[in-house]
Amino acid sequence: MKDIKQKLFDERVISKGDKYSWGFDSKYDSKESFVNEFKDYNEDIEEIPVEDFLVFSGNKIIIKYRGALEGEEYQNLKCEIVSDGEKGISFIDIMYQFNNCAHDYLVDCDHHYFEGLRYTDLIDETLILSIRLGS
């Protein structure tokens, strides 16, 4: 398993995206419009240039997260992120697909701001990550 893990991703790379800020409060019709907004937000407001990077050379990532609507108990939720080509899955791919997958739920949650990704597991060449959300 260790050989497969090392071949598919470097666990240290996952935390490279932690420096970026984002609120999952809008849905995007295209990856291009998402990327433009994400870059504008981080470069203009946070003054951090956005650089995309490969997170996983496999074809599928499961992002686990917890959320609670006002007055409800926390729930364990997940989104499936898939490669749009043969190059694997980049940080921007993760952010765009997670944004659109989780938006309908997170838009009404207090904790809907990106605070980082963490490695959870690798099962059958599917990377399992958790996303930290804050308010």
N, C-alpha and C positions, 0 to 999 in steps of 0.2 A: 504494500500500500504506500509506503514512503516513497518508492521510486515513481509511482504514478503521480503522487502528490507533487513531488518536485518537478516532474515533467510538465504538469498542467498549470501550476501557478507558484508564486513565491509569496508566502504568507505576509511578509513585510510590505509588499506592494499594496495590499488591501488598505492599509492605513494612510497611504499617500493622499487620499481624497479627503481626509479629516479636516484639512485646512479650509475647505470650501464651505460656504453657507448656502442654504436654500430652504425655502418654505414650500411644502407640497400643497399649495392652495389654488393652483390653476391647472387646467388640463390643456394639452397642446395637440393640434391637428397634425403637426409634422415635427420630425426630429430637428429639422433646421430651425424652426421657430423656437423650440425649446432651447437649443444650443445658443442661439442669439440672446435669449433672455437670461440664461444661466451665466453666460460670459459677461453680459452687461452688468448684471447684479454683482458678480464677484469682482470684476475689474473696475467698475465705477464706484460702487458703494464700499466694498471691502478692500479695494485696491490690491487685489490678488489676481495676477494673470492666470487664466485657466489653461491648463495643459492636459490633454487627454492621454491616457496610458492604458495598456493592456492589463486587465486584472486576471483573466482566465483564458487559457487557450482551448478549453473545451467548448461545448455547445449549449450548456444549460446551467443556470444558477437559480437556486431557490433563495429568496430573501424572506427571512422570518422577522416579524415585528409584532409589537404589542400595542394595542390601542383601546381607548375607552371613550365612548360618547358620554356627554354630561349625564350624570345620574345612573350610568350603567357600570357593570363590572368590566375589568380589563379582559380582553380576548387575545388569544394567540392567533395571528393571521399570517398569511404568506402570499408572495407574488412570485411567479415564474418569469425569469428573464432568459431569453433565447438569443443565440447568435443570429445576426442578419447576414452572415456570410461565412467564409471559411477561415477568417482571421481570429476567431475567438470573440470574447466579450470585453469591451473597454469600460472604463469608469463612466464615460458619458452615456454609453448604452445602458448601463445599470441605472443611472439617475433618470434618464428619459423613460425607460420602460417602467421603473418603479413608480415614478411620478404619475404616469397615466393609469397604472394598475391600482394604486392605493388612493388616488385622489378622491374618489367618491366617498370613501370612508374618512380619510384624514382631514378633508376640508372642514368638517364639523368638530374635529378634535382639538383640544388645547395643545397637545404635543404633536405638532406636525412639521417641526423644523429639523433638518438634517444635522446630525451630530457625529456621524461616522459609521463605518462598516467594520464588522468583526467576523473573523473566521469562526465557523461553528463545526463543520464536518465536510467530508468528501465521501459521497455514497454513490457507487456505480458511475464514476466519472461525472457526477453532478456536484458542483460546489454548493455548499449550504453556508450562507452568510446571515448574520443578524444586522439589522440597522438600528442605530440608536436615534431616538427621536426626542426632541426637547421642546420647550415652549419659549 
